Structures are given as C-alpha cells and as structure tokens.
Amino acid sequence: MALDKEIVAHIAKLARLEVTESDLDVMSKELSEIISWIEQLEEVDIEGFEPMTSVVEMELRAREDVVTEGGQAEDIVANAPERREHFFVVPKVIE
C-alpha cells in the first residue's frame, strides 16, 4: 500500500506535526515501506502458535507490597519547569 503526500500530510495534521513539503516525499516513502513490511508479516502462518509476550520464558519477581508514608511529592516535582503546589503545570493541548 503506497501512501501519497496528501495522506501523509493529513496524518501529520492529525498528529499535530509540522511537516515541510520536502519532508512529505521522504515520509511518504518511509511510511509506505513500513506498511509494506507489515503486510509481509500478515502473510506469516501462525496457526498453532500460542500468543506470547516474549520468546524467552521469564518469570518476574514481584516486590513485596509494603505501605509507606509517601511524602515524595516535593522530590517528584522538584525539577519541573513550572508547578503549582504538588502538581505539574503543562500547556493546554485540547482545543
């Protein structure tokens, strides 16, 4: 599936990305190659294979569930460029 510049420009607009006209050609080629690779993956026969999260069987150790006093809010927001009380202040992103 080949993506043309108009589709890539539309995707960039939806993602709120600023893309130059010259970048649209490069991005449309790269995205088309990615989609082509995904289409190849869809052709692989996976009948009889169990779904898995890792090819190596692993068992993660769970930490002990311990109640703490907390009190880390100051440490957490200490490096924030802007904060109000114990909260991060960020620019509005919803129109």
Secondary structure, 3 states (H helix, E strand, C coil): CCCCHHHHHHHHHHCCCCCCHHHHHHHHHHHHHHHHHHHHHHCCCCCCCCCCCCCCCCCCCCCCCCCCCCCCHHHHHCCCCCEECCEECCCCCCC
